[in-house]
């Protein structure tokens, strides 16, 4: 059931909706709107956790970790669960930004995005020295002010 194309489509729709929910966060938010986004976060985290658990059960843990997208998804789900568990701890809002990486999972069902990610990945290796020089320049300007 978890490997069904309709389940993949439903998960893809959930990824897009989750991204939209994260994009709707702003300052200052009303208490009601903030609670709607919190409930949405809980629902989406529950859906993605259920997908991961069902895939582990269906595929066996050994075969589950053989596929790169499953490892990626498992890391993102684990970080989302960690964020929910540590919701009252200050300064851990950076964990929320890792959920945005789930958008890259769309590359699995979107061939053009998949090709673009592969091209960017290959280019980063070739442009390593240029990237290092650019990072140094940005750092210098950040220090200087």
Backbone as numpy.savetxt, mean C-alpha at the origin, in Angstrom:
# Nx Ny Nz CAx CAy CAz Cx Cy Cz
-11.84 -20.11 -4.40 -12.67 -18.92 -4.40 -11.79 -17.67 -4.40
-10.70 -17.68 -3.64 -9.85 -16.49 -3.53 -9.14 -16.19 -4.84
-8.90 -17.21 -5.65 -8.20 -17.03 -6.92 -9.14 -16.66 -8.07
-10.42 -16.53 -7.78 -11.42 -16.21 -8.79 -11.20 -14.80 -9.34
-11.35 -14.60 -10.65 -11.17 -13.25 -11.22 -12.12 -12.20 -10.64
-13.31 -12.63 -10.22 -14.25 -11.68 -9.61 -13.74 -11.19 -8.26
-13.08 -12.07 -7.52 -12.49 -11.67 -6.24 -11.35 -10.68 -6.50
-10.55 -10.94 -7.53 -9.49 -10.00 -7.90 -10.08 -8.64 -8.27
-11.18 -8.65 -9.01 -11.84 -7.40 -9.38 -12.37 -6.67 -8.14
-12.96 -7.42 -7.22 -13.48 -6.81 -5.99 -12.34 -6.21 -5.16
-11.21 -6.91 -5.08 -10.06 -6.39 -4.34 -9.50 -5.16 -5.03
-9.48 -5.16 -6.35 -9.01 -3.98 -7.09 -9.91 -2.78 -6.81
-11.22 -3.00 -6.79 -12.15 -1.92 -6.46 -11.92 -1.44 -5.04
-11.68 -2.37 -4.11 -11.40 -1.99 -2.73 -10.12 -1.17 -2.62
-9.10 -1.51 -3.41 -7.85 -0.75 -3.40 -8.10 0.68 -3.85
-8.87 0.83 -4.93 -9.18 2.17 -5.44 -10.00 2.96 -4.42
-11.01 2.33 -3.83 -11.83 3.01 -2.83 -11.02 3.37 -1.59
-10.14 2.47 -1.16 -9.29 2.74 0.00 -8.37 3.93 -0.27
-7.84 3.99 -1.49 -6.99 5.12 -1.87 -7.79 6.42 -1.85
-9.03 6.37 -2.33 -9.89 7.56 -2.29 -10.19 7.98 -0.85
-10.43 7.00 0.02 -10.67 7.32 1.43 -9.45 7.99 2.06
-8.26 7.49 1.74 -7.05 8.10 2.28 -6.84 9.50 1.71
-7.24 9.71 0.46 -7.08 11.02 -0.17 -8.05 12.04 0.41
-9.13 11.59 1.03 -10.13 12.52 1.58 -9.73 13.08 2.94
-8.66 12.56 3.54 -8.22 13.10 4.83 -7.68 14.50 4.63
-8.07 15.40 5.50 -7.62 16.78 5.42 -7.67 17.41 6.81
-7.15 18.59 6.89 -7.19 19.32 8.15 -7.90 20.63 7.94
-8.75 21.07 8.74 -9.38 20.42 9.89 -10.58 19.58 9.44
-10.70 18.39 9.97 -11.83 17.52 9.66 -12.84 17.58 10.80
-14.10 17.46 10.46 -15.11 17.36 11.51 -14.98 16.00 12.17
-15.47 15.91 13.38 -15.40 14.65 14.13 -16.17 13.55 13.42
-17.32 13.90 12.83 -18.14 12.91 12.13 -17.41 12.39 10.89
-16.81 13.27 10.12 -16.09 12.86 8.91 -14.87 12.02 9.27
-14.19 12.40 10.35 -13.04 11.62 10.80 -13.45 10.22 11.22
-14.59 10.09 11.88 -15.05 8.76 12.28 -15.48 7.92 11.08
-16.05 8.55 10.05 -16.40 7.83 8.82 -15.14 7.27 8.17
-14.09 8.09 8.10 -12.83 7.63 7.51 -12.20 6.53 8.36
-12.32 6.63 9.68 -11.78 5.58 10.56 -12.50 4.26 10.36
-13.83 4.32 10.24 -14.60 3.10 9.99 -14.23 2.52 8.63
-14.08 3.39 7.63 -13.65 2.93 6.31 -12.30 2.25 6.36
-11.37 2.82 7.14 -10.05 2.22 7.30 -10.16 0.84 7.93
-11.01 0.71 8.95 -11.21 -0.59 9.60 -11.80 -1.61 8.62
-12.78 -1.18 7.85 -13.43 -2.09 6.89 -12.43 -2.56 5.84
-11.69 -1.62 5.25 -10.74 -2.00 4.21 -9.61 -2.87 4.77
-9.13 -2.54 5.96 -8.09 -3.37 6.57 -8.63 -4.77 6.82
-9.88 -4.87 7.26 -10.50 -6.18 7.46 -10.62 -6.97 6.16
-11.00 -6.29 5.09 -11.13 -6.96 3.79 -9.78 -7.47 3.31
-8.75 -6.62 3.40 -7.43 -7.03 2.92 -6.82 -8.12 3.81
-7.11 -8.06 5.12 -6.63 -9.11 6.02 -7.33 -10.42 5.71
-8.64 -10.38 5.47 -9.38 -11.60 5.13 -8.85 -12.19 3.83
-8.56 -11.33 2.85 -8.01 -11.83 1.58 -6.68 -12.54 1.82
-5.82 -11.93 2.63 -4.51 -12.53 2.89 -4.65 -13.87 3.62
-5.49 -13.91 4.64 -5.67 -15.14 5.41 -6.27 -16.24 4.54
-7.27 -15.90 3.73 -7.88 -16.90 2.85 -6.90 -17.41 1.81
-6.04 -16.53 1.30 -5.02 -16.98 0.35 -4.02 -17.90 1.02
-3.62 -17.58 2.24 -2.68 -18.45 2.97 -3.31 -19.82 3.19
-4.58 -19.84 3.56 -5.27 -21.12 3.78 -5.40 -21.89 2.46
-5.77 -21.19 1.39 -6.01 -21.86 0.11 -4.72 -22.35 -0.53
-3.65 -21.58 -0.40 -2.42 -21.90 -1.12 -1.41 -22.68 -0.30
-1.55 -22.71 1.02 -0.55 -23.23 1.93 0.51 -22.14 2.12
0.94 -21.92 3.35 1.89 -20.82 3.60 3.17 -20.89 2.77
3.67 -22.09 2.51 4.91 -22.21 1.73 4.72 -21.65 0.32
3.63 -22.01 -0.33 3.39 -21.54 -1.69 2.94 -20.08 -1.72
2.33 -19.64 -0.62 1.90 -18.24 -0.55 3.10 -17.30 -0.63
4.17 -17.63 0.08 5.34 -16.74 0.10 6.23 -16.92 -1.12
5.88 -17.81 -2.02 6.67 -17.98 -3.25 6.34 -16.91 -4.28
5.21 -16.25 -4.12 4.79 -15.23 -5.07 5.08 -13.84 -4.49
5.76 -13.02 -5.28 6.19 -11.71 -4.82 5.05 -10.79 -4.41
3.95 -10.81 -5.17 2.82 -9.94 -4.84 2.21 -10.33 -3.50
2.22 -11.61 -3.17 1.67 -12.04 -1.88 2.54 -11.54 -0.73
3.85 -11.57 -0.91 4.75 -11.05 0.13 4.51 -9.56 0.31
4.44 -8.84 -0.82 4.17 -7.40 -0.79 2.86 -7.11 -0.07
1.82 -7.85 -0.42 0.51 -7.65 0.19 0.55 -7.99 1.68
1.26 -9.05 2.03 1.38 -9.44 3.44 2.07 -8.37 4.27
3.10 -7.74 3.71 3.80 -6.67 4.42 2.88 -5.47 4.63
2.15 -5.09 3.57 1.25 -3.94 3.67 0.12 -4.22 4.67
-0.43 -5.42 4.64 -1.50 -5.77 5.58 -0.95 -5.78 7.01
0.25 -6.32 7.20 0.86 -6.34 8.54 1.08 -4.93 9.06
1.56 -4.03 8.20 1.76 -2.64 8.60 0.43 -1.96 8.92
-0.61 -2.29 8.17 -1.94 -1.72 8.44 -2.47 -2.20 9.79
-2.27 -3.49 10.08 -2.71 -4.02 11.37 -1.89 -3.42 12.51
-0.59 -3.20 12.27 0.26 -2.57 13.28 -0.22 -1.14 13.53
-0.60 -0.45 12.47 -1.11 0.92 12.62 -2.38 0.94 13.46
-3.27 -0.03 13.22 -4.50 -0.09 14.00 -4.21 -0.43 15.46
-3.26 -1.32 15.69 -2.91 -1.70 17.05 -2.24 -0.58 17.82
-1.50 0.25 17.12 -0.78 1.35 17.76 -1.43 2.70 17.45
-2.75 2.71 17.33 -3.46 3.93 16.92 -3.30 5.06 17.91
-3.15 4.75 19.20 -3.05 5.80 20.21 -1.63 6.30 20.43
-0.65 5.69 19.77 0.74 6.11 19.92 1.00 7.27 18.97
1.58 8.33 19.50 1.88 9.51 18.69 3.09 9.26 17.80
3.10 9.88 16.64 4.26 9.82 15.76 4.33 8.61 14.85
3.34 7.76 14.88 3.36 6.57 14.02 2.43 6.72 12.82
2.09 7.95 12.48 1.23 8.16 11.32 1.97 7.82 10.02
3.29 7.63 10.12 4.06 7.25 8.93 3.64 5.86 8.44
3.12 5.03 9.33 2.65 3.70 8.92 1.48 3.82 7.96
0.70 4.88 8.10 -0.45 5.09 7.22 -0.01 5.28 5.77
1.14 5.91 5.59 1.61 6.18 4.23 2.00 4.89 3.50
2.35 3.85 4.24 2.69 2.59 3.59 1.48 1.95 2.92
0.28 2.29 3.40 -0.93 1.74 2.78 -1.09 2.23 1.35
-0.53 3.38 1.05 -0.61 3.90 -0.32 0.15 3.01 -1.30
1.12 2.26 -0.80 1.88 1.36 -1.68 1.00 0.27 -2.27
-0.16 0.05 -1.64 -1.08 -0.97 -2.15 -1.54 -0.64 -3.57
-1.47 0.63 -3.95 -1.86 1.04 -5.31 -1.01 0.30 -6.33
0.25 0.00 -5.98 1.10 -0.71 -6.92 0.60 -2.13 -7.20
-0.25 -2.64 -6.32 -0.84 -3.96 -6.56 -1.77 -3.93 -7.77
-2.23 -2.73 -8.13 -3.07 -2.60 -9.32 -2.29 -2.97 -10.58
-0.97 -2.91 -10.50 -0.14 -3.24 -11.67 -0.36 -4.68 -12.11
-0.76 -5.53 -11.16 -1.01 -6.93 -11.50 -2.16 -7.07 -12.48
-3.18 -6.21 -12.34 -4.33 -6.30 -13.23 -4.36 -5.20 -14.29
-3.34 -4.35 -14.30 -3.27 -3.25 -15.26 -1.93 -3.35 -15.98
-1.90 -3.99 -17.16 -0.63 -4.26 -17.85 0.21 -3.02 -18.15
-0.44 -1.91 -18.48 0.31 -0.69 -18.79 1.06 -0.19 -17.57
0.40 -0.20 -16.41 1.07 0.22 -15.18 2.18 -0.74 -14.81
1.95 -2.03 -15.04 2.97 -3.03 -14.77 4.22 -2.77 -15.61
4.03 -2.48 -16.90 5.15 -2.19 -17.78 5.87 -0.91 -17.34
5.11 0.10 -16.94 5.69 1.36 -16.49 6.54 1.16 -15.23
6.06 0.36 -14.30 6.82 0.09 -13.07 8.11 -0.65 -13.40
8.04 -1.62 -14.32 9.25 -2.34 -14.73 10.25 -1.40 -15.38
9.78 -0.50 -16.23 10.68 0.46 -16.90 11.33 1.37 -15.87
10.55 1.87 -14.92 11.11 2.74 -13.89 12.12 1.97 -13.04
11.81 0.73 -12.71 12.74 -0.09 -11.94 14.05 -0.31 -12.66
13.98 -0.58 -13.96 15.21 -0.76 -14.73 15.98 0.55 -14.87
15.28 1.66 -14.97 15.94 2.96 -15.13 16.64 3.41 -13.85
16.07 3.08 -12.71 16.67 3.50 -11.44 18.06 2.87 -11.29
18.19 1.62 -11.68 19.50 0.98 -11.60 20.51 1.64 -12.51
20.09 2.01 -13.70 21.00 2.65 -14.65 21.33 4.08 -14.25
20.42 4.72 -13.54 20.64 6.11 -13.15 21.04 6.25 -11.69
21.64 5.21 -11.14 22.01 5.21 -9.72 22.93 6.36 -9.35
23.98 6.60 -10.15 24.92 7.67 -9.83 24.24 9.03 -9.91
23.43 9.22 -10.93 22.72 10.50 -11.07 21.76 10.71 -9.91
21.10 9.66 -9.47 20.20 9.74 -8.34 20.96 10.12 -7.07
22.14 9.56 -6.89 22.96 9.89 -5.73 23.37 11.36 -5.75
23.81 11.85 -6.90 24.19 13.26 -7.02 22.99 14.16 -6.74
21.84 13.82 -7.29 20.63 14.60 -7.05 20.25 14.60 -5.57
20.37 13.45 -4.92 20.06 13.37 -3.49 21.02 14.24 -2.68
22.29 14.26 -3.04 23.26 15.11 -2.34 22.92 16.58 -2.52
22.56 16.97 -3.74 22.19 18.37 -4.01 20.94 18.76 -3.21
19.94 17.90 -3.19 18.72 18.18 -2.42 19.06 18.29 -0.94
19.93 17.42 -0.44 20.33 17.47 0.97 21.05 18.77 1.29
21.95 19.19 0.41 22.68 20.45 0.62 21.71 21.62 0.68
20.78 21.68 -0.27 19.81 22.77 -0.26 18.89 22.71 0.96
18.59 21.50 1.43 17.75 21.37 2.62 18.49 21.87 3.86
19.79 21.59 3.94 20.58 22.03 5.09 20.78 23.54 5.05
21.08 24.07 3.86 21.32 25.51 3.73 20.04 26.29 4.00
18.93 25.74 3.57 17.66 26.39 3.86 17.10 27.04 2.67
